Amino acid sequence: MKSQKYAIYAALLVTGAAGFMIGRNTKPNPAAENEAGGPRATRSSRASQDASSEISRTATTREARASGRKSALSATERLARLETIMRGENSFDRNRALLAFIDQLAPEDFQEAVEQFRSLGITESRFGEYAMLLSAWAKNDPLAALAYAREKTRGNFATHTILTAWASIDPQSAIRWAEANHTGEEANPYMAGVIRGIASSDPELATSLLTGMPRSVERGEALDAVLPYLLAKGNEAARAWIENIKDDALRNGAMMRVAERFAATDPAGTAAWLIANPSEATQRRMDDVYSTWARKDERAAMASLETLPAGDNRSNALRGIVTNMAGNDPVKAVATMDRYSSDLNDRVVGDFVWSSYRSNPAIAASQISRMTHTGYRDHLYRRTLGNWMERDQAAASAWMNSNTVPDSVREYIQREYNGTN
C-alpha cells in the first residue's frame, strides 16, 4: 500500500502548501473546532507509548490489506485503536501510526473512522490528521467522502480538503463534480478546493478556472491557492502571470497579495512595478514597500522618494518611510515630515501618531494638529491623550495645559479622567 501512503502525503502537501509558502502566522483556529462538531480532545497518560506501539501492531495487517483482504479487526477495535493513536502526545509517532492505520482501512471503513475522529474533538495540533483522513478517503471514495462532508460538517474545510486531494489525482472528475453540484450565478464555492489541487501540476488549467470565476470571496480563496506555486517560480514569473490577467479586480487582488513579499527582496523593483501598473494595489501597497525598503536601506528609500513626482505615490512612499522612522526615532520622523510638508496628508500624519504615541506621546500629540479631517483628528487626540493619562496623568495634564486642544477633546478627557485638568 505504499502508493496509497504516498498519495496521501502528496495530497497533504497540496492542501498545506499555500499556508506555508505565503508565510501566514499559525494561530488557534476556532473554525477548525466548528468543523469538527465536537469537544476538544483530552489527554491520556499512556497515550505516547500506545501511539508509538501502533506502528508495530499494525504492520502485520498491512499485507492483508495489500492483497485485498479486510483487516481482522472489528469496527470497535478499529475505532479504539484510532482513539489510542490520537491521544498520543508525540506528533511524529502519532502521524506514522495514523498512516499505518489508514493503510488498513477498506473504502467502507472511512466514514466511521472520520466520525470517531471528529467525536474526539479537533485542536490545532490535530487538524493535520483530520486532513490526512479526509485525503485518504478522497482517494478511495471521493463521492462518499463529499456526500458525508456536505451533510455532516460545517464550513468548507472538509469539502475543500477532499476536492483538493481528488483533483490532485483526477482533476477532470473533480471539476465535473464541482460544476454539477453548484447552481446559480454566484461563484462556485467548490472551485477553490479543486484549483488548489491542480495548481502545482497544471497551472494553466488552474488559471483558466480562476479567471472564469466571478468576483467573490471564493475567487479570493482560489487566488490564494494558486499564488504559492507561482511565487515558488520566482518574482519575475509571478509578475508576468499577474500582468497577463485581464480582469482588473483579479489582477489588482493578486498585486496586493504579493507586493509586500516582493519588496522583501527587491523593494526598488517592486516600487517601480506598482508605479508602472497604477491601481488600487499601488495606492494600498506603496507605503508597505517603502517601509520595508527603509528598514533595509533608508538612504536608498529616501533617494527614491526624491525622484517621485508630487501626488499620491509620493505621499504614500513618504508615509511608509515616516512610519518606519516613527518606531525608532520619532524626532527624526517629524523632521522628515517637516522637510516634505507639501507631501503630507492625513494618512501620513495619522500613521506617524499611531506608531509613536506609546513611546513618545508628547511628540505624537504635537503633530495631530496637522490633520485636516476634524473627526479623525479628534479621535487621535482622545486616543493619544487618554493613553498618556493612564500612564502618566501629571505629564499628560501639563501638556494639555500648555497646548491648544479642541474643546470637545478637553471635555472628554476631563469627563473620563475624573475631572482632571
C-alpha positions in Angstrom: 0.0 0.0 0.0 3.0 2.3 -0.4 1.3 4.0 -3.4 -1.7 5.0 -1.2 0.6 6.4 1.5 2.5 8.5 -1.0 -0.8 9.8 -2.5 -1.9 10.9 1.0 1.4 12.6 1.6 1.1 14.4 -1.8 -2.5 15.5 -1.1 -1.5 16.9 2.3 1.4 18.8 0.7 -1.1 20.3 -1.8 -3.6 21.2 0.9 -1.0 22.8 3.2 1.4 24.4 0.8 -0.4 27.7 0.4 -0.3 28.5 4.2 3.4 27.7 4.5 4.6 29.5 1.3 2.6 32.6 1.8 4.1 32.8 5.3 1.0 33.3 7.4 1.3 33.0 11.1 0.0 29.9 12.8 -2.9 30.8 15.1 -5.6 29.0 17.0 -8.3 28.0 14.6 -11.9 28.2 16.0 -13.2 27.3 12.6 -11.4 24.0 12.9 -13.3 23.2 16.1 -16.6 24.2 14.5 -15.8 21.9 11.6 -15.2 19.1 13.9 -18.6 19.4 15.5 -17.3 18.0 18.8 -15.5 18.9 22.0 -11.8 19.4 22.3 -9.6 16.3 22.6 -8.5 15.2 26.0 -5.2 13.5 27.1 -4.3 10.1 28.3 -1.3 9.3 30.5 -0.3 6.3 28.3 -1.0 7.9 25.0 2.5 8.4 23.8 3.5 4.8 24.4 0.3 3.5 22.8 0.7 5.7 19.8 4.3 4.5 19.2 3.3 0.9 19.5 0.6 1.3 16.8 3.4 1.2 14.2 4.4 -2.3 15.0 0.9 -3.5 15.9 -0.5 -2.6 12.5 2.4 -3.7 10.4 1.3 -7.3 10.3 -2.1 -6.5 8.9 -0.9 -4.3 6.1 0.0 -7.2 3.8 -3.6 -8.5 4.2 -5.0 -5.1 3.1 -2.5 -5.1 0.2 -3.9 -8.4 -1.1 -7.4 -7.1 -0.9 -8.5 -8.8 2.3 -10.1 -6.8 5.1 -8.5 -6.3 8.5 -9.3 -8.9 11.1 -10.1 -6.1 13.5 -13.7 -5.5 14.3 -15.2 -2.0 13.9 -15.0 -1.5 17.7 -11.3 -2.5 17.8 -10.5 -0.2 14.8 -12.2 2.8 16.5 -10.5 2.1 19.8 -7.1 1.9 18.0 -7.8 5.3 16.3 -8.6 6.9 19.6 -5.4 5.5 21.1 -3.4 6.9 18.2 -4.9 10.3 18.5 -4.4 10.5 22.3 -0.6 10.3 21.6 1.5 13.4 22.5 4.4 12.7 20.1 3.3 14.1 16.8 5.9 12.1 14.8 4.8 8.8 16.2 1.2 9.8 16.0 1.4 10.6 12.3 3.3 7.4 11.5 0.8 5.3 13.4 -2.1 7.1 11.7 -0.7 6.4 8.3 -0.3 2.7 9.2 -3.9 2.8 10.5 -5.2 4.3 7.2 -3.4 1.6 5.3 -5.6 -1.0 6.9 -8.9 0.7 6.1 -11.3 -0.5 3.4 -13.2 2.2 1.5 -16.3 1.5 3.5 -14.4 1.9 6.8 -13.5 5.6 6.3 -16.8 7.1 7.4 -16.8 5.6 10.8 -13.1 6.5 11.2 -13.8 10.1 10.4 -16.8 10.2 12.7 -14.8 8.7 15.5 -12.0 11.2 14.9 -14.5 14.1 14.9 -16.1 12.9 18.1 -12.8 13.3 19.9 -12.7 17.0 19.0 -10.2 18.8 16.9 -7.4 21.1 18.1 -4.8 22.9 16.1 -2.3 20.1 16.8 -4.7 17.5 15.4 -6.0 19.4 12.4 -3.4 17.9 10.0 -4.5 14.4 11.0 -8.1 15.3 10.1 -6.8 16.3 6.7 -4.9 13.0 6.4 -8.1 11.0 7.0 -10.2 13.1 4.6 -7.5 13.0 1.9 -7.2 9.2 2.1 -11.0 8.9 1.9 -11.0 11.1 -1.1 -8.5 8.7 -2.8 -10.6 5.7 -2.0 -14.1 7.0 -2.5 -14.4 10.8 -3.2 -18.1 10.8 -3.8 -18.9 9.2 -0.5 -16.5 11.5 1.3 -18.0 14.6 -0.3 -21.6 13.4 0.4 -20.6 13.0 4.1 -18.8 16.3 4.3 -21.8 18.2 2.8 -24.3 16.6 5.1 -22.3 16.4 8.4 -19.8 19.2 8.5 -19.9 22.9 8.8 -17.8 25.4 6.9 -15.8 24.4 3.8 -12.6 22.8 5.2 -13.8 19.2 4.7 -15.2 19.6 1.2 -12.2 21.7 0.1 -9.7 19.1 1.5 -11.5 16.3 -0.2 -11.7 18.1 -3.5 -8.1 19.1 -3.3 -7.0 15.5 -2.8 -9.3 14.3 -5.6 -8.3 17.0 -8.0 -4.6 16.2 -7.5 -5.2 12.7 -8.9 -8.3 13.1 -11.2 -8.8 16.8 -12.0 -11.5 16.4 -14.6 -13.7 14.3 -12.4 -13.3 16.8 -9.5 -14.1 19.7 -11.9 -17.2 17.9 -13.2 -18.4 17.2 -9.6 -17.9 20.9 -8.6 -19.8 22.1 -11.6 -22.6 19.6 -11.3 -23.2 20.4 -7.6 -23.4 24.2 -7.9 -26.3 26.2 -9.2 -26.8 29.9 -9.6 -24.8 32.8 -10.9 -22.7 33.4 -7.8 -19.2 32.0 -7.5 -18.9 28.2 -7.2 -17.8 27.5 -3.6 -16.2 24.2 -4.5 -13.8 25.5 -7.1 -11.2 26.9 -4.7 -10.6 23.3 -3.4 -10.3 22.0 -7.0 -7.9 24.8 -8.0 -5.7 24.1 -5.0 -5.4 20.5 -6.0 -4.3 21.2 -9.6 -2.3 24.5 -9.1 1.1 22.7 -8.9 0.6 20.1 -11.7 -1.5 22.2 -14.2 -1.2 25.9 -13.5 -2.7 26.8 -16.9 -5.9 24.9 -16.0 -5.9 26.4 -12.6 -5.6 29.9 -14.1 -8.4 29.2 -16.5 -10.7 28.1 -13.7 -9.7 31.0 -11.6 -10.3 33.7 -14.2 -13.6 32.1 -15.0 -15.0 32.8 -11.5 -16.9 36.0 -10.8 -15.5 38.5 -8.2 -16.2 37.0 -4.8 -14.7 35.7 -1.6 -14.5 32.3 -3.3 -12.3 33.7 -6.1 -10.1 35.3 -3.5 -9.6 31.9 -1.8 -8.8 30.3 -5.2 -6.3 33.0 -5.9 -4.7 32.3 -2.6 -4.4 28.7 -3.6 -2.6 29.5 -6.9 -0.2 32.2 -5.8 2.2 30.0 -3.7 3.0 27.9 -6.7 3.6 31.0 -8.8 5.8 32.5 -6.1 7.9 29.3 -6.0 8.8 30.0 -9.6 10.3 33.4 -8.8 9.2 37.0 -8.7 9.5 37.6 -12.4 7.3 34.6 -13.3 4.7 35.7 -10.8 4.7 39.3 -12.1 4.3 38.1 -15.7 1.4 35.9 -14.7 -0.3 38.7 -12.8 0.2 41.2 -15.6 -1.5 38.9 -18.1 -4.7 38.7 -16.0 -7.4 40.5 -18.0 -9.8 41.0 -15.1 -8.8 44.3 -13.4 -10.1 43.3 -10.0 -8.4 39.9 -10.0 -5.1 41.4 -11.2 -5.4 44.1 -8.5 -6.0 41.5 -5.8 -3.0 39.5 -6.9 -0.8 42.5 -6.9 -1.9 43.5 -3.4 -1.2 39.9 -2.1 2.4 39.7 -3.5 3.7 43.3 -3.4 5.0 43.2 0.2 6.5 39.8 -0.3 8.4 41.1 -3.4 9.5 44.1 -1.5 11.4 41.9 1.0 13.9 41.0 -1.7 13.5 43.7 -4.3 12.0 46.9 -2.9 13.2 49.1 -5.8 11.8 46.8 -8.4 8.5 46.4 -6.6 8.0 50.1 -6.3 8.7 50.5 -10.0 6.3 47.7 -10.8 3.5 49.3 -8.7 4.0 52.7 -10.3 4.0 51.1 -13.8 0.7 49.4 -13.1 -1.4 52.0 -11.4 -4.3 50.5 -9.4 -5.8 50.2 -6.0 -2.8 47.9 -5.2 -0.5 50.8 -5.9 -2.4 53.1 -3.5 -2.6 50.5 -0.8 0.9 48.9 -1.0 3.3 51.8 -1.8 3.7 52.6 1.9 4.4 49.0 2.8 7.0 48.7 0.1 8.8 51.9 1.2 8.5 51.0 4.8 10.2 47.6 4.1 12.8 49.4 1.9 13.6 52.0 4.6 14.2 49.1 7.1 16.7 47.6 4.7 18.3 50.7 3.3 16.8 54.1 4.5 19.2 56.1 2.3 18.1 54.3 -0.9 14.4 54.7 0.0 14.8 58.4 0.6 16.7 58.8 -2.7 13.9 57.1 -4.5 11.3 59.3 -2.7 13.1 62.3 -4.1 12.6 61.1 -7.7 8.8 60.7 -7.4 6.6 63.4 -8.7 4.2 65.1 -6.4 1.0 63.1 -5.9 -0.4 60.1 -4.2 2.5 57.8 -4.9 5.0 60.3 -3.3 2.7 60.8 -0.3 2.3 57.1 0.1 6.0 56.4 -0.2 6.6 59.2 2.4 4.1 57.5 4.7 6.0 54.2 4.6 9.3 55.9 5.4 7.9 58.1 8.2 6.1 55.1 9.8 9.3 53.1 9.8 11.2 56.0 11.4 8.5 56.7 14.0 9.0 53.4 15.8 12.7 54.0 16.3 13.3 57.8 16.1 10.1 59.9 16.2 12.1 63.1 16.3 13.7 62.2 13.0 10.3 61.3 11.6 9.0 64.7 12.5 12.0 66.3 10.8 11.2 64.3 7.7 7.6 65.4 7.7 8.7 69.0 8.1 11.1 68.6 5.1 8.3 67.1 2.9 5.4 69.1 4.4 3.9 69.7 0.9 3.5 65.9 0.5 1.8 65.4 3.9 -1.7 64.1 4.1 -3.9 62.8 7.0 -2.7 59.3 6.4 0.9 60.2 6.8 0.3 62.1 10.0 -2.2 59.5 11.3 0.2 56.6 10.8 3.0 58.6 12.5 0.8 59.2 15.5 -0.3 55.5 15.7 3.4 54.4 15.6 4.7 56.8 18.2 2.0 57.7 20.7 3.0 55.0 23.2 6.8 55.6 23.1 6.7 59.4 22.9 3.1 60.7 23.5 4.2 64.3 23.7 5.7 64.4 20.2 2.9 62.3 18.8 0.3 64.7 20.2 2.2 67.7 18.9 1.6 66.5 15.3 -2.1 65.8 15.4 -3.0 69.4 14.7 -1.6 68.9 11.2 -4.6 66.8 10.3 -7.4 68.3 8.2 -10.2 65.8 8.9 -11.5 67.0 12.3 -13.3 63.8 13.2 -10.1 61.7 12.7 -8.0 64.4 14.3 -10.1 64.5 17.5 -10.2 60.7 17.6 -6.4 60.6 17.6 -6.3 63.3 20.3 -8.6 61.2 22.5 -6.6 58.0 22.0 -3.2 59.6 22.5 -4.1 61.8 25.5 -6.3 59.1 27.1 -3.5 56.5 26.9 -1.0 59.1 28.2 -3.3 60.0 31.1 -3.5 56.3 32.1 0.3 56.0 32.2 1.4 59.5 33.4 -1.5 61.7 34.4 0.6 64.6 35.6 2.7 64.8 32.3 -0.4 64.5 30.1 -2.3 67.2 32.1 0.7 69.5 31.9 0.9 69.1 28.1 -2.8 69.8 27.7 -2.4 73.0 29.8 0.4 74.2 27.6 -1.1 73.4 24.2 -4.2 74.1 22.2 -6.6 71.1 22.2 -10.1 71.1 20.7 -12.7 71.9 23.4 -14.6 68.6 22.7 -11.4 66.6 23.4 -10.6 68.6 26.5 -14.1 68.0 27.8 -13.8 64.3 27.0 -10.5 63.9 28.9 -12.0 65.8 31.9 -15.1 63.7 32.0 -13.3 60.3 31.6 -10.4 61.1 33.9 -12.2 62.3 37.0 -12.3 66.0 36.1 -8.5 66.3 35.9 -7.0 69.3 34.1 
